[in-house]
Amino acid sequence: MPKYDVEVQLTGKSGNAGYIIGAVADALKKNKVSAQEVNAFRLQAMSGDYDNVLRTAMNWVVVL
């Protein structure tokens, strides 16, 4: 179960890691998640490889 009940459409979009991180961060901000939490997401997502970016996104939000 994701940390936040925030939906992010990634299917059919750019598979670029930077795009994914940006899309999730933007969705979190739009849903009034604190800047500290958004930064924690970014740091966690950037702490590994591409698969880590995907896993982190799915752990934080609902990926569509």
PDBQT receptor file of N, H, CA, C and O in Angstrom, charges set to zero:
ATOM      1  N   MET A   1       0.839  -1.183   0.000  1.00  0.00    +0.000 N 
ATOM      2  CA  MET A   1       0.000   0.000   0.000  1.00  0.00    +0.000 C 
ATOM      3  C   MET A   1       0.886   1.250   0.000  1.00  0.00    +0.000 C 
ATOM      4  O   MET A   1       1.808   1.362   0.808  1.00  0.00    +0.000 OA
ATOM      5  N   PRO A   2       0.601   2.191  -0.914  1.00  0.00    +0.000 N 
ATOM      6  CA  PRO A   2       1.417   3.416  -0.989  1.00  0.00    +0.000 C 
ATOM      7  C   PRO A   2       1.305   4.267   0.270  1.00  0.00    +0.000 C 
ATOM      8  O   PRO A   2       0.317   4.198   1.002  1.00  0.00    +0.000 OA
ATOM      9  N   LYS A   3       2.318   5.055   0.502  1.00  0.00    +0.000 N 
ATOM     10  H   LYS A   3       3.121   5.111  -0.092  1.00  0.00    +0.000 HD
ATOM     11  CA  LYS A   3       2.353   5.958   1.648  1.00  0.00    +0.000 C 
ATOM     12  C   LYS A   3       1.255   7.011   1.561  1.00  0.00    +0.000 C 
ATOM     13  O   LYS A   3       0.649   7.361   2.574  1.00  0.00    +0.000 OA
ATOM     14  N   TYR A   4       0.992   7.524   0.341  1.00  0.00    +0.000 N 
ATOM     15  H   TYR A   4       1.484   7.239  -0.481  1.00  0.00    +0.000 HD
ATOM     16  CA  TYR A   4      -0.037   8.550   0.144  1.00  0.00    +0.000 C 
ATOM     17  C   TYR A   4      -1.060   8.091  -0.875  1.00  0.00    +0.000 C 
ATOM     18  O   TYR A   4      -0.713   7.426  -1.852  1.00  0.00    +0.000 OA
ATOM     19  N   ASP A   5      -2.309   8.436  -0.658  1.00  0.00    +0.000 N 
ATOM     20  H   ASP A   5      -2.591   8.976   0.136  1.00  0.00    +0.000 HD
ATOM     21  CA  ASP A   5      -3.391   8.105  -1.579  1.00  0.00    +0.000 C 
ATOM     22  C   ASP A   5      -3.458   9.182  -2.658  1.00  0.00    +0.000 C 
ATOM     23  O   ASP A   5      -4.451   9.898  -2.789  1.00  0.00    +0.000 OA
ATOM     24  N   VAL A   6      -2.382   9.274  -3.422  1.00  0.00    +0.000 N 
ATOM     25  H   VAL A   6      -1.575   8.693  -3.316  1.00  0.00    +0.000 HD
ATOM     26  CA  VAL A   6      -2.235  10.250  -4.497  1.00  0.00    +0.000 C 
ATOM     27  C   VAL A   6      -2.014   9.452  -5.774  1.00  0.00    +0.000 C 
ATOM     28  O   VAL A   6      -1.134   8.593  -5.823  1.00  0.00    +0.000 OA
ATOM     29  N   GLU A   7      -2.801   9.725  -6.801  1.00  0.00    +0.000 N 
ATOM     30  H   GLU A   7      -3.516  10.423  -6.761  1.00  0.00    +0.000 HD
ATOM     31  CA  GLU A   7      -2.675   9.009  -8.064  1.00  0.00    +0.000 C 
ATOM     32  C   GLU A   7      -1.782   9.774  -9.033  1.00  0.00    +0.000 C 
ATOM     33  O   GLU A   7      -1.914  10.987  -9.197  1.00  0.00    +0.000 OA
ATOM     34  N   VAL A   8      -0.861   9.037  -9.680  1.00  0.00    +0.000 N 
ATOM     35  H   VAL A   8      -0.754   8.051  -9.548  1.00  0.00    +0.000 HD
ATOM     36  CA  VAL A   8       0.034   9.631 -10.665  1.00  0.00    +0.000 C 
ATOM     37  C   VAL A   8      -0.001   8.761 -11.922  1.00  0.00    +0.000 C 
ATOM     38  O   VAL A   8       0.290   7.567 -11.861  1.00  0.00    +0.000 OA
ATOM     39  N   GLN A   9      -0.352   9.354 -13.048  1.00  0.00    +0.000 N 
ATOM     40  H   GLN A   9      -0.589  10.324 -13.097  1.00  0.00    +0.000 HD
ATOM     41  CA  GLN A   9      -0.399   8.648 -14.324  1.00  0.00    +0.000 C 
ATOM     42  C   GLN A   9       1.004   8.582 -14.911  1.00  0.00    +0.000 C 
ATOM     43  O   GLN A   9       1.559   9.600 -15.326  1.00  0.00    +0.000 OA
ATOM     44  N   LEU A  10       1.570   7.395 -14.944  1.00  0.00    +0.000 N 
ATOM     45  H   LEU A  10       1.119   6.568 -14.606  1.00  0.00    +0.000 HD
ATOM     46  CA  LEU A  10       2.888   7.221 -15.536  1.00  0.00    +0.000 C 
ATOM     47  C   LEU A  10       2.840   6.330 -16.773  1.00  0.00    +0.000 C 
ATOM     48  O   LEU A  10       3.712   6.419 -17.637  1.00  0.00    +0.000 OA
ATOM     49  N   THR A  11       1.822   5.469 -16.862  1.00  0.00    +0.000 N 
ATOM     50  H   THR A  11       1.114   5.397 -16.160  1.00  0.00    +0.000 HD
ATOM     51  CA  THR A  11       1.679   4.588 -18.010  1.00  0.00    +0.000 C 
ATOM     52  C   THR A  11       1.442   5.424 -19.261  1.00  0.00    +0.000 C 
ATOM     53  O   THR A  11       0.578   6.301 -19.280  1.00  0.00    +0.000 OA
ATOM     54  N   GLY A  12       2.213   5.144 -20.300  1.00  0.00    +0.000 N 
ATOM     55  H   GLY A  12       2.915   4.432 -20.285  1.00  0.00    +0.000 HD
ATOM     56  CA  GLY A  12       2.073   5.883 -21.547  1.00  0.00    +0.000 C 
ATOM     57  C   GLY A  12       2.803   7.211 -21.552  1.00  0.00    +0.000 C 
ATOM     58  O   GLY A  12       2.733   7.953 -22.532  1.00  0.00    +0.000 OA
ATOM     59  N   LYS A  13       3.500   7.518 -20.477  1.00  0.00    +0.000 N 
ATOM     60  H   LYS A  13       3.556   6.915 -19.682  1.00  0.00    +0.000 HD
ATOM     61  CA  LYS A  13       4.276   8.762 -20.376  1.00  0.00    +0.000 C 
ATOM     62  C   LYS A  13       5.755   8.436 -20.551  1.00  0.00    +0.000 C 
ATOM     63  O   LYS A  13       6.116   7.281 -20.776  1.00  0.00    +0.000 OA
ATOM     64  N   SER A  14       6.587   9.422 -20.452  1.00  0.00    +0.000 N 
ATOM     65  H   SER A  14       6.294  10.361 -20.269  1.00  0.00    +0.000 HD
ATOM     66  CA  SER A  14       8.032   9.233 -20.575  1.00  0.00    +0.000 C 
ATOM     67  C   SER A  14       8.534   8.277 -19.493  1.00  0.00    +0.000 C 
ATOM     68  O   SER A  14       8.125   8.367 -18.336  1.00  0.00    +0.000 OA
ATOM     69  N   GLY A  15       9.414   7.370 -19.877  1.00  0.00    +0.000 N 
ATOM     70  H   GLY A  15       9.747   7.297 -20.817  1.00  0.00    +0.000 HD
ATOM     71  CA  GLY A  15       9.993   6.442 -18.922  1.00  0.00    +0.000 C 
ATOM     72  C   GLY A  15      11.260   6.974 -18.294  1.00  0.00    +0.000 C 
ATOM     73  O   GLY A  15      11.939   6.260 -17.556  1.00  0.00    +0.000 OA
ATOM     74  N   ASN A  16      11.583   8.218 -18.580  1.00  0.00    +0.000 N 
ATOM     75  H   ASN A  16      11.032   8.797 -19.179  1.00  0.00    +0.000 HD
ATOM     76  CA  ASN A  16      12.777   8.855 -18.050  1.00  0.00    +0.000 C 
ATOM     77  C   ASN A  16      12.683   8.981 -16.532  1.00  0.00    +0.000 C 
ATOM     78  O   ASN A  16      11.655   9.405 -16.003  1.00  0.00    +0.000 OA
ATOM     79  N   ALA A  17      13.752   8.615 -15.836  1.00  0.00    +0.000 N 
ATOM     80  H   ALA A  17      14.587   8.270 -16.266  1.00  0.00    +0.000 HD
ATOM     81  CA  ALA A  17      13.749   8.666 -14.369  1.00  0.00    +0.000 C 
ATOM     82  C   ALA A  17      13.468  10.078 -13.855  1.00  0.00    +0.000 C 
ATOM     83  O   ALA A  17      12.741  10.253 -12.877  1.00  0.00    +0.000 OA
ATOM     84  N   GLY A  18      14.037  11.072 -14.508  1.00  0.00    +0.000 N 
ATOM     85  H   GLY A  18      14.627  10.930 -15.303  1.00  0.00    +0.000 HD
ATOM     86  CA  GLY A  18      13.802  12.458 -14.092  1.00  0.00    +0.000 C 
ATOM     87  C   GLY A  18      12.339  12.846 -14.229  1.00  0.00    +0.000 C 
ATOM     88  O   GLY A  18      11.794  13.544 -13.373  1.00  0.00    +0.000 OA
ATOM     89  N   TYR A  19      11.703  12.397 -15.301  1.00  0.00    +0.000 N 
ATOM     90  H   TYR A  19      12.146  11.830 -15.996  1.00  0.00    +0.000 HD
ATOM     91  CA  TYR A  19      10.286  12.678 -15.495  1.00  0.00    +0.000 C 
ATOM     92  C   TYR A  19       9.460  12.033 -14.386  1.00  0.00    +0.000 C 
ATOM     93  O   TYR A  19       8.565  12.668 -13.828  1.00  0.00    +0.000 OA
ATOM     94  N   ILE A  20       9.755  10.782 -14.068  1.00  0.00    +0.000 N 
ATOM     95  H   ILE A  20      10.482  10.267 -14.521  1.00  0.00    +0.000 HD
ATOM     96  CA  ILE A  20       9.004  10.056 -13.038  1.00  0.00    +0.000 C 
ATOM     97  C   ILE A  20       9.135  10.751 -11.693  1.00  0.00    +0.000 C 
ATOM     98  O   ILE A  20       8.138  10.972 -11.005  1.00  0.00    +0.000 OA
ATOM     99  N   ILE A  21      10.355  11.094 -11.318  1.00  0.00    +0.000 N 
ATOM    100  H   ILE A  21      11.165  10.914 -11.877  1.00  0.00    +0.000 HD
ATOM    101  CA  ILE A  21      10.577  11.767 -10.037  1.00  0.00    +0.000 C 
ATOM    102  C   ILE A  21       9.843  13.101 -10.010  1.00  0.00    +0.000 C 
ATOM    103  O   ILE A  21       9.205  13.438  -9.013  1.00  0.00    +0.000 OA
ATOM    104  N   GLY A  22       9.927  13.853 -11.090  1.00  0.00    +0.000 N 
ATOM    105  H   GLY A  22      10.445  13.579 -11.900  1.00  0.00    +0.000 HD
ATOM    106  CA  GLY A  22       9.250  15.148 -11.161  1.00  0.00    +0.000 C 
ATOM    107  C   GLY A  22       7.736  15.018 -11.106  1.00  0.00    +0.000 C 
ATOM    108  O   GLY A  22       7.072  15.802 -10.428  1.00  0.00    +0.000 OA
ATOM    109  N   ALA A  23       7.184  14.038 -11.811  1.00  0.00    +0.000 N 
ATOM    110  H   ALA A  23       7.723  13.401 -12.362  1.00  0.00    +0.000 HD
ATOM    111  CA  ALA A  23       5.730  13.853 -11.829  1.00  0.00    +0.000 C 
ATOM    112  C   ALA A  23       5.208  13.473 -10.449  1.00  0.00    +0.000 C 
ATOM    113  O   ALA A  23       4.175  13.979 -10.011  1.00  0.00    +0.000 OA
ATOM    114  N   VAL A  24       5.917  12.590  -9.770  1.00  0.00    +0.000 N 
ATOM    115  H   VAL A  24       6.757  12.179 -10.126  1.00  0.00    +0.000 HD
ATOM    116  CA  VAL A  24       5.492  12.182  -8.421  1.00  0.00    +0.000 C 
ATOM    117  C   VAL A  24       5.644  13.350  -7.452  1.00  0.00    +0.000 C 
ATOM    118  O   VAL A  24       4.744  13.606  -6.651  1.00  0.00    +0.000 OA
ATOM    119  N   ALA A  25       6.754  14.053  -7.512  1.00  0.00    +0.000 N 
ATOM    120  H   ALA A  25       7.484  13.845  -8.163  1.00  0.00    +0.000 HD
ATOM    121  CA  ALA A  25       6.966  15.208  -6.620  1.00  0.00    +0.000 C 
ATOM    122  C   ALA A  25       5.890  16.267  -6.842  1.00  0.00    +0.000 C 
ATOM    123  O   ALA A  25       5.360  16.823  -5.880  1.00  0.00    +0.000 OA
ATOM    124  N   ASP A  26       5.563  16.550  -8.106  1.00  0.00    +0.000 N 
ATOM    125  H   ASP A  26       5.993  16.098  -8.887  1.00  0.00    +0.000 HD
ATOM    126  CA  ASP A  26       4.513  17.535  -8.405  1.00  0.00    +0.000 C 
ATOM    127  C   ASP A  26       3.167  17.099  -7.844  1.00  0.00    +0.000 C 
ATOM    128  O   ASP A  26       2.433  17.908  -7.277  1.00  0.00    +0.000 OA
ATOM    129  N   ALA A  27       2.844  15.823  -8.003  1.00  0.00    +0.000 N 
ATOM    130  H   ALA A  27       3.439  15.165  -8.464  1.00  0.00    +0.000 HD
ATOM    131  CA  ALA A  27       1.566  15.312  -7.487  1.00  0.00    +0.000 C 
ATOM    132  C   ALA A  27       1.510  15.402  -5.965  1.00  0.00    +0.000 C 
ATOM    133  O   ALA A  27       0.474  15.743  -5.394  1.00  0.00    +0.000 OA
ATOM    134  N   LEU A  28       2.625  15.097  -5.315  1.00  0.00    +0.000 N 
ATOM    135  H   LEU A  28       3.467  14.821  -5.779  1.00  0.00    +0.000 HD
ATOM    136  CA  LEU A  28       2.665  15.205  -3.855  1.00  0.00    +0.000 C 
ATOM    137  C   LEU A  28       2.444  16.654  -3.422  1.00  0.00    +0.000 C 
ATOM    138  O   LEU A  28       1.672  16.922  -2.501  1.00  0.00    +0.000 OA
ATOM    139  N   LYS A  29       3.123  17.583  -4.090  1.00  0.00    +0.000 N 
ATOM    140  H   LYS A  29       3.750  17.365  -4.838  1.00  0.00    +0.000 HD
ATOM    141  CA  LYS A  29       2.966  19.011  -3.762  1.00  0.00    +0.000 C 
ATOM    142  C   LYS A  29       1.518  19.462  -3.960  1.00  0.00    +0.000 C 
ATOM    143  O   LYS A  29       0.961  20.162  -3.114  1.00  0.00    +0.000 OA
ATOM    144  N   LYS A  30       0.909  19.059  -5.083  1.00  0.00    +0.000 N 
ATOM    145  H   LYS A  30       1.362  18.491  -5.770  1.00  0.00    +0.000 HD
ATOM    146  CA  LYS A  30      -0.476  19.451  -5.371  1.00  0.00    +0.000 C 
ATOM    147  C   LYS A  30      -1.445  18.915  -4.323  1.00  0.00    +0.000 C 
ATOM    148  O   LYS A  30      -2.521  19.477  -4.118  1.00  0.00    +0.000 OA
ATOM    149  N   ASN A  31      -1.059  17.825  -3.659  1.00  0.00    +0.000 N 
ATOM    150  H   ASN A  31      -0.185  17.368  -3.825  1.00  0.00    +0.000 HD
ATOM    151  CA  ASN A  31      -1.898  17.239  -2.628  1.00  0.00    +0.000 C 
ATOM    152  C   ASN A  31      -1.460  17.658  -1.235  1.00  0.00    +0.000 C 
ATOM    153  O   ASN A  31      -1.767  16.996  -0.244  1.00  0.00    +0.000 OA
ATOM    154  N   LYS A  32      -0.736  18.774  -1.180  1.00  0.00    +0.000 N 
ATOM    155  H   LYS A  32      -0.487  19.312  -1.985  1.00  0.00    +0.000 HD
ATOM    156  CA  LYS A  32      -0.357  19.429   0.071  1.00  0.00    +0.000 C 
ATOM    157  C   LYS A  32       0.516  18.580   0.997  1.00  0.00    +0.000 C 
ATOM    158  O   LYS A  32       0.438  18.695   2.220  1.00  0.00    +0.000 OA
ATOM    159  N   VAL A  33       1.346  17.729   0.397  1.00  0.00    +0.000 N 
ATOM    160  H   VAL A  33       1.409  17.636  -0.597  1.00  0.00    +0.000 HD
ATOM    161  CA  VAL A  33       2.337  16.992   1.168  1.00  0.00    +0.000 C 
ATOM    162  C   VAL A  33       3.469  17.971   1.480  1.00  0.00    +0.000 C 
ATOM    163  O   VAL A  33       3.850  18.773   0.628  1.00  0.00    +0.000 OA
ATOM    164  N   SER A  34       3.994  17.905   2.675  1.00  0.00    +0.000 N 
ATOM    165  H   SER A  34       3.684  17.253   3.367  1.00  0.00    +0.000 HD
ATOM    166  CA  SER A  34       5.011  18.870   3.102  1.00  0.00    +0.000 C 
ATOM    167  C   SER A  34       6.252  18.822   2.214  1.00  0.00    +0.000 C 
ATOM    168  O   SER A  34       6.587  17.790   1.632  1.00  0.00    +0.000 OA
ATOM    169  N   ALA A  35       6.919  19.963   2.131  1.00  0.00    +0.000 N 
ATOM    170  H   ALA A  35       6.647  20.801   2.603  1.00  0.00    +0.000 HD
ATOM    171  CA  ALA A  35       8.153  20.056   1.347  1.00  0.00    +0.000 C 
ATOM    172  C   ALA A  35       9.201  19.083   1.875  1.00  0.00    +0.000 C 
ATOM    173  O   ALA A  35       9.982  18.529   1.102  1.00  0.00    +0.000 OA
ATOM    174  N   GLN A  36       9.217  18.878   3.174  1.00  0.00    +0.000 N 
ATOM    175  H   GLN A  36       8.581  19.328   3.802  1.00  0.00    +0.000 HD
ATOM    176  CA  GLN A  36      10.169  17.941   3.783  1.00  0.00    +0.000 C 
ATOM    177  C   GLN A  36       9.907  16.519   3.278  1.00  0.00    +0.000 C 
ATOM    178  O   GLN A  36      10.851  15.790   2.972  1.00  0.00    +0.000 OA
ATOM    179  N   GLU A  37       8.650  16.125   3.192  1.00  0.00    +0.000 N 
ATOM    180  H   GLU A  37       7.884  16.717   3.441  1.00  0.00    +0.000 HD
ATOM    181  CA  GLU A  37       8.305  14.795   2.697  1.00  0.00    +0.000 C 
ATOM    182  C   GLU A  37       8.612  14.663   1.208  1.00  0.00    +0.000 C 
ATOM    183  O   GLU A  37       9.109  13.625   0.769  1.00  0.00    +0.000 OA
ATOM    184  N   VAL A  38       8.322  15.698   0.432  1.00  0.00    +0.000 N 
ATOM    185  H   VAL A  38       7.919  16.541   0.789  1.00  0.00    +0.000 HD
ATOM    186  CA  VAL A  38       8.616  15.670  -1.001  1.00  0.00    +0.000 C 
ATOM    187  C   VAL A  38      10.122  15.514  -1.205  1.00  0.00    +0.000 C 
ATOM    188  O   VAL A  38      10.561  14.750  -2.065  1.00  0.00    +0.000 OA
ATOM    189  N   ASN A  39      10.903  16.234  -0.418  1.00  0.00    +0.000 N 
ATOM    190  H   ASN A  39      10.546  16.855   0.280  1.00  0.00    +0.000 HD
ATOM    191  CA  ASN A  39      12.359  16.113  -0.503  1.00  0.00    +0.000 C 
ATOM    192  C   ASN A  39      12.814  14.710  -0.114  1.00  0.00    +0.000 C 
ATOM    193  O   ASN A  39      13.729  14.162  -0.729  1.00  0.00    +0.000 OA
ATOM    194  N   ALA A  40      12.183  14.128   0.901  1.00  0.00    +0.000 N 
ATOM    195  H   ALA A  40      11.440  14.573   1.400  1.00  0.00    +0.000 HD
ATOM    196  CA  ALA A  40      12.526  12.762   1.317  1.00  0.00    +0.000 C 
ATOM    197  C   ALA A  40      12.238  11.782   0.176  1.00  0.00    +0.000 C 
ATOM    198  O   ALA A  40      13.018  10.860  -0.065  1.00  0.00    +0.000 OA
ATOM    199  N   PHE A  41      11.113  11.983  -0.527  1.00  0.00    +0.000 N 
ATOM    200  H   PHE A  41      10.479  12.732  -0.331  1.00  0.00    +0.000 HD
ATOM    201  CA  PHE A  41      10.814  11.141  -1.681  1.00  0.00    +0.000 C 
ATOM    202  C   PHE A  41      11.916  11.265  -2.730  1.00  0.00    +0.000 C 
ATOM    203  O   PHE A  41      12.435  10.261  -3.216  1.00  0.00    +0.000 OA
ATOM    204  N   ARG A  42      12.271  12.507  -3.076  1.00  0.00    +0.000 N 
ATOM    205  H   ARG A  42      11.849  13.323  -2.681  1.00  0.00    +0.000 HD
ATOM    206  CA  ARG A  42      13.291  12.740  -4.109  1.00  0.00    +0.000 C 
ATOM    207  C   ARG A  42      14.618  12.071  -3.735  1.00  0.00    +0.000 C 
ATOM    208  O   ARG A  42      15.239  11.408  -4.565  1.00  0.00    +0.000 OA
ATOM    209  N   LEU A  43      15.039  12.244  -2.508  1.00  0.00    +0.000 N 
ATOM    210  H   LEU A  43      14.535  12.783  -1.833  1.00  0.00    +0.000 HD
ATOM    211  CA  LEU A  43      16.307  11.651  -2.067  1.00  0.00    +0.000 C 
ATOM    212  C   LEU A  43      16.263  10.135  -2.138  1.00  0.00    +0.000 C 
ATOM    213  O   LEU A  43      17.221   9.502  -2.582  1.00  0.00    +0.000 OA
ATOM    214  N   GLN A  44      15.165   9.556  -1.707  1.00  0.00    +0.000 N 
ATOM    215  H   GLN A  44      14.386  10.070  -1.347  1.00  0.00    +0.000 HD
ATOM    216  CA  GLN A  44      15.024   8.101  -1.745  1.00  0.00    +0.000 C 
ATOM    217  C   GLN A  44      15.007   7.610  -3.193  1.00  0.00    +0.000 C 
ATOM    218  O   GLN A  44      15.657   6.615  -3.514  1.00  0.00    +0.000 OA
ATOM    219  N   ALA A  45      14.279   8.288  -4.061  1.00  0.00    +0.000 N 
ATOM    220  H   ALA A  45      13.751   9.096  -3.800  1.00  0.00    +0.000 HD
ATOM    221  CA  ALA A  45      14.186   7.878  -5.462  1.00  0.00    +0.000 C 
ATOM    222  C   ALA A  45      15.537   7.971  -6.169  1.00  0.00    +0.000 C 
ATOM    223  O   ALA A  45      15.849   7.145  -7.026  1.00  0.00    +0.000 OA
ATOM    224  N   MET A  46      16.331   8.966  -5.813  1.00  0.00    +0.000 N 
ATOM    225  H   MET A  46      16.078   9.637  -5.116  1.00  0.00    +0.000 HD
ATOM    226  CA  MET A  46      17.619   9.180  -6.482  1.00  0.00    +0.000 C 
ATOM    227  C   MET A  46      18.762   8.378  -5.856  1.00  0.00    +0.000 C 
ATOM    228  O   MET A  46      19.908   8.497  -6.289  1.00  0.00    +0.000 OA
ATOM    229  N   SER A  47      18.461   7.570  -4.850  1.00  0.00    +0.000 N 
ATOM    230  H   SER A  47      17.530   7.473  -4.499  1.00  0.00    +0.000 HD
ATOM    231  CA  SER A  47      19.520   6.862  -4.131  1.00  0.00    +0.000 C 
ATOM    232  C   SER A  47      19.906   5.530  -4.767  1.00  0.00    +0.000 C 
ATOM    233  O   SER A  47      20.688   4.773  -4.192  1.00  0.00    +0.000 OA
ATOM    234  N   GLY A  48      19.372   5.241  -5.931  1.00  0.00    +0.000 N 
ATOM    235  H   GLY A  48      18.736   5.856  -6.398  1.00  0.00    +0.000 HD
ATOM    236  CA  GLY A  48      19.703   3.964  -6.563  1.00  0.00    +0.000 C 
ATOM    237  C   GLY A  48      19.541   4.036  -8.065  1.00  0.00    +0.000 C 
ATOM    238  O   GLY A  48      19.644   5.104  -8.668  1.00  0.00    +0.000 OA
ATOM    239  N   ASP A  49      19.290   2.896  -8.652  1.00  0.00    +0.000 N 
ATOM    240  H   ASP A  49      19.206   2.028  -8.162  1.00  0.00    +0.000 HD
ATOM    241  CA  ASP A  49      19.156   2.798 -10.102  1.00  0.00    +0.000 C 
ATOM    242  C   ASP A  49      17.721   3.073 -10.554  1.00  0.00    +0.000 C 
ATOM    243  O   ASP A  49      16.867   3.460  -9.756  1.00  0.00    +0.000 OA
ATOM    244  N   TYR A  50      17.476   2.865 -11.845  1.00  0.00    +0.000 N 
ATOM    245  H   TYR A  50      18.169   2.550 -12.493  1.00  0.00    +0.000 HD
ATOM    246  CA  TYR A  50      16.152   3.119 -12.424  1.00  0.00    +0.000 C 
ATOM    247  C   TYR A  50      15.066   2.288 -11.740  1.00  0.00    +0.000 C 
ATOM    248  O   TYR A  50      13.972   2.787 -11.477  1.00  0.00    +0.000 OA
ATOM    249  N   ASP A  51      15.371   1.016 -11.453  1.00  0.00    +0.000 N 
ATOM    250  H   ASP A  51      16.260   0.610 -11.667  1.00  0.00    +0.000 HD
ATOM    251  CA  ASP A  51      14.386   0.174 -10.766  1.00  0.00    +0.000 C 
ATOM    252  C   ASP A  51      14.037   0.749  -9.398  1.00  0.00    +0.000 C 
ATOM    253  O   ASP A  51      12.890   0.652  -8.962  1.00  0.00    +0.000 OA
ATOM    254  N   ASN A  52      15.011   1.345  -8.718  1.00  0.00    +0.000 N 
ATOM    255  H   ASN A  52      15.943   1.424  -9.073  1.00  0.00    +0.000 HD
ATOM    256  CA  ASN A  52      14.752   1.987  -7.434  1.00  0.00    +0.000 C 
ATOM    257  C   ASN A  52      13.790   3.158  -7.590  1.00  0.00    +0.000 C 
ATOM    258  O   ASN A  52      12.931   3.375  -6.735  1.00  0.00    +0.000 OA
ATOM    259  N   VAL A  53      13.931   3.915  -8.681  1.00  0.00    +0.000 N 
ATOM    260  H   VAL A  53      14.629   3.739  -9.375  1.00  0.00    +0.000 HD
ATOM    261  CA  VAL A  53      13.013   5.041  -8.938  1.00  0.00    +0.000 C 
ATOM    262  C   VAL A  53      11.586   4.520  -9.034  1.00  0.00    +0.000 C 
ATOM    263  O   VAL A  53      10.669   5.076  -8.428  1.00  0.00    +0.000 OA
ATOM    264  N   LEU A  54      11.407   3.454  -9.796  1.00  0.00    +0.000 N 
ATOM    265  H   LEU A  54      12.152   3.002 -10.288  1.00  0.00    +0.000 HD
ATOM    266  CA  LEU A  54      10.060   2.884  -9.963  1.00  0.00    +0.000 C 
ATOM    267  C   LEU A  54       9.504   2.332  -8.649  1.00  0.00    +0.000 C 
ATOM    268  O   LEU A  54       8.354   2.592  -8.296  1.00  0.00    +0.000 OA
ATOM    269  N   ARG A  55      10.324   1.574  -7.934  1.00  0.00    +0.000 N 
ATOM    270  H   ARG A  55      11.258   1.362  -8.220  1.00  0.00    +0.000 HD
ATOM    271  CA  ARG A  55       9.878   1.017  -6.646  1.00  0.00    +0.000 C 
ATOM    272  C   ARG A  55       9.510   2.124  -5.666  1.00  0.00    +0.000 C 
ATOM    273  O   ARG A  55       8.497   2.042  -4.972  1.00  0.00    +0.000 OA
ATOM    274  N   THR A  56      10.342   3.153  -5.618  1.00  0.00    +0.000 N 
ATOM    275  H   THR A  56      11.165   3.220  -6.181  1.00  0.00    +0.000 HD
ATOM    276  CA  THR A  56      10.097   4.258  -4.698  1.00  0.00    +0.000 C 
ATOM    277  C   THR A  56       8.785   4.968  -5.059  1.00  0.00    +0.000 C 
ATOM    278  O   THR A  56       7.979   5.268  -4.179  1.00  0.00    +0.000 OA
ATOM    279  N   ALA A  57       8.575   5.232  -6.340  1.00  0.00    +0.000 N 
ATOM    280  H   ALA A  57       9.229   4.987  -7.055  1.00  0.00    +0.000 HD
ATOM    281  CA  ALA A  57       7.326   5.877  -6.776  1.00  0.00    +0.000 C 
ATOM    282  C   ALA A  57       6.126   5.039  -6.341  1.00  0.00    +0.000 C 
ATOM    283  O   ALA A  57       5.153   5.572  -5.809  1.00  0.00    +0.000 OA
ATOM    284  N   MET A  58       6.199   3.719  -6.571  1.00  0.00    +0.000 N 
ATOM    285  H   MET A  58       6.990   3.287  -7.004  1.00  0.00    +0.000 HD
ATOM    286  CA  MET A  58       5.074   2.849  -6.214  1.00  0.00    +0.000 C 
ATOM    287  C   MET A  58       4.878   2.736  -4.706  1.00  0.00    +0.000 C 
ATOM    288  O   MET A  58       3.770   2.461  -4.245  1.00  0.00    +0.000 OA
ATOM    289  N   ASN A  59       5.937   2.944  -3.938  1.00  0.00    +0.000 N 
ATOM    290  H   ASN A  59       6.837   3.167  -4.312  1.00  0.00    +0.000 HD
ATOM    291  CA  ASN A  59       5.822   2.919  -2.471  1.00  0.00    +0.000 C 
ATOM    292  C   ASN A  59       5.223   4.198  -1.912  1.00  0.00    +0.000 C 
ATOM    293  O   ASN A  59       4.670   4.200  -0.812  1.00  0.00    +0.000 OA
ATOM    294  N   TRP A  60       5.330   5.290  -2.666  1.00  0.00    +0.000 N 
ATOM    295  H   TRP A  60       5.779   5.288  -3.559  1.00  0.00    +0.000 HD
ATOM    296  CA  TRP A  60       4.862   6.577  -2.174  1.00  0.00    +0.000 C 
ATOM    297  C   TRP A  60       3.484   6.967  -2.674  1.00  0.00    +0.000 C 
ATOM    298  O   TRP A  60       2.717   7.596  -1.945  1.00  0.00    +0.000 OA
ATOM    299  N   VAL A  61       3.153   6.598  -3.922  1.00  0.00    +0.000 N 
ATOM    300  H   VAL A  61       3.776   6.087  -4.514  1.00  0.00    +0.000 HD
ATOM    301  CA  VAL A  61       1.879   7.018  -4.529  1.00  0.00    +0.000 C 
ATOM    302  C   VAL A  61       1.238   5.846  -5.277  1.00  0.00    +0.000 C 
ATOM    303  O   VAL A  61       1.840   4.785  -5.445  1.00  0.00    +0.000 OA
ATOM    304  N   VAL A  62       0.009   6.069  -5.717  1.00  0.00    +0.000 N 
ATOM    305  H   VAL A  62      -0.481   6.930  -5.580  1.00  0.00    +0.000 HD
ATOM    306  CA  VAL A  62      -0.689   5.099  -6.552  1.00  0.00    +0.000 C 
ATOM    307  C   VAL A  62      -0.285   5.395  -7.997  1.00  0.00    +0.000 C 
ATOM    308  O   VAL A  62      -0.626   6.448  -8.534  1.00  0.00    +0.000 OA
ATOM    309  N   VAL A  63       0.429   4.481  -8.616  1.00  0.00    +0.000 N 
ATOM    310  H   VAL A  63       0.706   3.625  -8.179  1.00  0.00    +0.000 HD
ATOM    311  CA  VAL A  63       0.907   4.672  -9.986  1.00  0.00    +0.000 C 
ATOM    312  C   VAL A  63      -0.107   4.070 -10.944  1.00  0.00    +0.000 C 
ATOM    313  O   VAL A  63      -0.470   2.898 -10.837  1.00  0.00    +0.000 OA
ATOM    314  N   LEU A  64      -0.555   4.895 -11.884  1.00  0.00    +0.000 N 
ATOM    315  H   LEU A  64      -0.260   5.847 -11.971  1.00  0.00    +0.000 HD
ATOM    316  CA  LEU A  64      -1.516   4.446 -12.890  1.00  0.00    +0.000 C 
ATOM    317  C   LEU A  64      -0.816   4.274 -14.219  1.00  0.00    +0.000 C 
ATOM    318  O   LEU A  64      -1.450   3.899 -15.206  1.00  0.00    +0.000 OA
TER     319      LEU A  64
